[in-house]
Amino acid sequence: MKELTKQLPKGKCKGCGADIYWIRTHAGRLMPVNTTRKLILADAKDSDTTIVTDKGEVVTGKQVENGFYTDYGYESHFATCPAAAEYRRKKDNQI
């Protein structure tokens, strides 16, 4: 697969040690994402995947291995990291 994305900042997860990329969301925050790019067909009836594009957009759709796709991006590392709970920000009303 040819390179479709701009160069994303790389890092390592402090919780599990996995390689990650950092993507700036529309809210201006950096989000850790897994390094495996996923192709999806957006807004499919049987949507099974949510990705973050390298532009910070969140898109839900059906993951495809090849062929026609509408978007590509990366899965949030919070979805797969065994130590994610330790690094989630608390909401304002939580202690």
Secondary structure, DSSP 8 states (H G I E B T S, - for coil): ----S----EEE-TTT--EEEEEE-TTS-EEEEEEEEEEEEET-TT--EEEE-TTS-EEEEEEESSS--SEEEEEEGGGT-TTHHHHS---TT--
